[in-house]
Amino acid sequence: MIGDLIEQLRSSLATSDSAIRKQWATEIVERQIPLERLMVLWHDDPATAQRFMWLIGDICELDPETVAPSLPVLFEFRDGMPFPGLPRSVAKWLWLTNVPTEMEQSAIKQLFDWLTDPNASIGCKSYTAKALQQLALDQRVDKSRLQAALRSETQSPNLAYGSRMKRLLMTLEK
């Protein structure tokens, strides 16, 4: 049964749209298919692998617990895939799963690296800041360190992003 789903994904994921990926995500969550069983899709052609990354995001939005067990492996892929956007996706998955404790130390280091990297995308930085904010509120990250990083990010030339960072900073200063 999972083999049939993998073949269906393999044959049509590369040209899929958001609506069909959301349907597949719902099916995967409802059938409680372990994400590890679908990881072979990372090794297909780049278009399939990239849309598999997007599918994981859809699954994570529906049910973060479906993705959490696979997050350490997904995290290790963050620099090794041949398409853009993986750091943004990893940051989003870390935020939605509230960073599983078994990978907390390496994930926090990476999140701070992305937040302070002037070359990181605004999307990556935004999800990173949300993940770090949640960790700070849960007392898993040094709040003052995050506040300093967010203060720096409020100076971004991207006004919408700078405003978003100000709002996150305000929630930490309460």
N, C-alpha and C positions, 0 to 999 in steps of 0.2 A: 504493500500500500504506500509506504513512504517512497519506495523506488519509483512508483508511478508519478507521485508529486514531483520528485526530483527531475524526472524526465520531462514532465510538463513545464517545470520552471526552466530547465535547460533549453527547451525548444522555443520558449516564448518570452522569457524574462528580458532578454536584450532589447526587445521592441515594446515592452510593456509600458502602460501609462500608470499614473498614480491610482486610479480607481481599481484597476485589476490587482495591483500590488496590495492595496488595502483589503481586497477580497481574500487574497492568498494569506495575508497576515491574520485575518480573522479565522480562516480555516486552520492555520498552524496553531493558533492559540486555543481554539475550541477543541481541536484533536489532541492537544497537549503534546505536540511533536517537539522533541528536544532539538534545539537549534544545532547542536553538535552533529546531528544526523544530516543536516543540510550543508555543512561546511564545505563539502566537495565543490560547491558552486563558486567558491573563492578561486578555484583553479581552472575555471572555464575561461572563455574569451573575456577580454577586458570589459566589454559592454555588459555581459551577463554578470560578471563579478561586481561591477559598479552598481547595477540595479539590485543585485543581492544586498549590497550595503544599504541601499535605500529601503529595501524590504525589511531588513533588520530594524531600521528606524521605525517603520510602521508597526512592526511587532512590539517594539519597545514602548511605543506610545500606547498600545492597547494593553500590554501586560509586561511591565519591566521584569517581573520574576521569570518570564520565559527566557529573557536575554541574560540576566545576571549570572547564571552558572557558566556561560560561555564568554563572559566579558574579559577574563584574564587572557584567553587566547586571542580574542578580537583586539585587545589592547596591544598585544605583541605584533599584530599586523599593521599598526598605525603608520609605520614608515616604509613598509615593504610592498605596497600595492601600486600598480602602474597608472592610477587615475587620481585626479584631484578630489579634494573634499573629505578624505578619510579622517583627518584630524578633527574637522567639524563634527562628523558623525560620531567619532569616538567620544568627543566632549559631550555631545548630546546624550549618548548612551550612559556615560558616567553620571551625568546630571539626573537622568530619569531613574537610574537604578540606585542613586544615592551612594555611589562608589562602594562596591562590596569590600568588606573589611580586609579580606585576604590580599587585596591589591592596593590598599589604601596608601601606603608609603610611596610606591612608584607612581601611582596615579596622581597624587597630590603634587609631587615634584613636576611631573609632566604638565599638569594643569597650570601651575605657576609659570612654567616655561612658556606655554602658549599665551597666557595672559599678558606677559611682558614682552613677547616677541613682536617687534614692529612689522614683521613680514607675515604674521599669522592673519588669516582672514577675519573679518568682522564677525562672521557667523561663528567661527571657532571660538573667538574671544568671548562672544556673548554667552554661548553655552558653557564655556569654561568658567566665566564669572558666576553664572547661576549655580554651577556645581560647587564651586568654592564657597559661595555664600551659604548654601545649605550645610556644607561641612562646618563652616564657622558657627552657624546657629546651633548645630549639633555638638559643638565644642570639640570637633575633630581636626580643626585647623586653627592656627593662631590668628585670632581676629585682627590684631593690630597689623600683622604682616599683610593680610588681605586688604585692610583699609588703606594702607600705604600704596599697594598696587592699584587699587581702584581709583584712588585720588589721582594717580598718574594718568590713568586711562580716561578720566573725565576731561582731559585736555586734548582729546583726539580731534582732529580736523573734521571727522564725521560727526556732525552735531547730534544726530539721532542716537548714535552709539554712545557718545559722551554723556548725553542725558540719561540713557539707560544705566550707565555706570554710576551716575550721581544717585539715581533712585536706589540701586543696590547698596551703595555706600550709606545712604540715609537709613536703610533698614538695619544695618549693622551698628549704627551710632545711637540707636534708641536704647 
